Amino acid sequence: MQYKKLGSTGLDVSTICLGTMAFGRWIDEKASLSILDSAMEQGINFIDTANYYGKGQDTEIPYGTGESEEIIGRALKGRRDRVVLATKVGIRMGSGKNESGLSRAHIMKEVEKSLNRLQTDYIDLYQVHLFDHTTPLEETLRTLDDLVRSGKVRYIGCSNYAAWQIMKSHGISERMNLEKYASVQPQYNLLSREIEQELLPFCESEGVGVMVYSPLGRGMLSGKYYIAGDVPAESRAAKGERLIQNYFTPRNFELVREYREMAERNEVSLSQFALSWVLNQPAVTSAIVGASKVHHVTDAVKISDWRWTEDMLEEVNRLK
Ligand SMILES: NC(=O)c1ccc[n+]([C@@H]2O[C@H](COP(=O)([O-])OP(=O)(O)OC[C@H]3O[C@@H](n4cnc5c(N)ncnc54)[C@H](OP(=O)(O)O)[C@@H]3O)[C@@H](O)[C@H]2O)c1
């Protein structure tokens, strides 16, 4: 397993981060535990979750229900200190007022709930899940800074932020002497490369760690989708995930066919090819792999130190 510093911090994280959005949602506790055990055995020390992840995402309940954090909390008993645990706050967690967003009221309530579910007294990386246009950045940053100073949180990060939003936040942190966002969590894969325009150059220039989500396009680049409308029974598309549908465009199916051919020429699977491409981008610290089976983790770890030549990177860029 390879490790990198998270942005400008002194924290060592594995370049494969275990994504746990499936825990308690598409897979049960037993399957989740096998995946977590296997990841830790193979040297993965970085785990990503969110207060929001769990059953609520796919039911008529329009808010998060916390099962992923609960499962991780039980699974890490006695070995909590071996992992860098990242969670998130900001998406709706109840139907009432102040049950979403990045206000002091909501963050303070949710951090206690996350600590409780995770059965720990600190969160290594506490991330704001989405930009909140309705709360002053000063309020959010002051609250996160209080959490760092109290020891409940060690580092702070943001997710789904544009470069200007991080830049503005950093400016406020500097002016008010508050903790700065150490990392960002954007979507990034062979079919979704928008962050190359601004966010990645910005992060490289400013020393912001980049942990990318959906490196396999929610499964579109996993090798199980060939043509529109043909969804394998065991896939999460079949289990009701709506967001993967956005990937099912004629152009993407064409690209997947091209990438599959390149993967075959290099004697790796499409999922390994796609993941490895992400890991070969210098600005990327870690790729968050959304495993729903143990072999997903093993496949990822096996490919994690494959270094690409300039010619290979160029070949992919020609399809952009
Ligand atoms: N910050 C945010 O807003 C945000 C949003 C989304 C995700 N995330 C985080 O990022 C993590 C990863 O996201 P993601 O699940 O969308 O990532 P992904 O890696 O793009 O997709 C994961 C899916 O790909 C398939 N897969 C993975 N490895 C495979 C392999 N070796 N062979 C065959 N199929 C394979 C599985 O699909 P099947 O289950 O269908 O087999 C798996 O569920 C999440 O768990 C979460 O922690 C964050």
The ligand as a Gaussian input file, in Angstrom:
#p B3LYP/6-31G(d) Opt

LIG

0 1
 N      -18.727000      13.622000      -0.764000
 C      -19.713000      13.173000      -1.500000
 O      -20.657000      13.892000      -1.855000
 C      -19.678000      11.728000      -1.917000
 C      -20.550000      11.251000      -2.919000
 C      -20.458000       9.917000      -3.283000
 C      -19.536000       9.070000      -2.660000
 N      -18.722000       9.555000      -1.661000
 C      -17.735000       8.684000      -0.966000
 O      -16.949000       8.014000      -1.936000
 C      -17.083000       6.614000      -1.771000
 C      -16.984000       5.946000      -3.102000
 O      -18.026000       6.391000      -3.959000
 P      -18.683000       5.403000      -4.967000
 O      -19.215000       4.228000      -4.220000
 O      -19.581000       6.173000      -5.851000
 O      -17.337000       4.909000      -5.736000
 P      -16.990000       4.085000      -6.997000
 O      -15.711000       3.410000      -6.604000
 O      -17.014000       4.948000      -8.191000
 O      -18.146000       3.000000      -7.196000
 C      -18.228000       1.889000      -6.361000
 C      -19.005000       0.783000      -7.031000
 O      -18.239000       0.266000      -8.110000
 C      -18.333000      -1.148000      -8.145000
 N      -16.976000      -1.704000      -7.911000
 C      -16.002000      -1.216000      -7.108000
 N      -14.881000      -1.960000      -7.231000
 C      -15.162000      -2.941000      -8.127000
 C      -14.402000      -4.019000      -8.660000
 N      -13.137000      -4.237000      -8.307000
 N      -15.006000      -4.842000      -9.541000
 C      -16.294000      -4.645000      -9.926000
 N      -17.066000      -3.635000      -9.435000
 C      -16.492000      -2.782000      -8.557000
 C      -19.305000      -1.539000      -7.062000
 O      -20.600000      -1.562000      -7.663000
 P      -21.705000      -2.618000      -7.217000
 O      -21.919000      -2.406000      -5.762000
 O      -22.863000      -2.259000      -8.092000
 O      -21.101000      -3.974000      -7.508000
 C      -19.211000      -0.385000      -6.085000
 O      -20.389000      -0.211000      -5.336000
 C      -18.400000       6.425000      -1.015000
 O      -18.444000       5.188000      -0.330000
 C      -18.352000       7.593000      -0.096000
 O      -17.497000       7.313000       0.996000
 C      -18.783000      10.865000      -1.315000

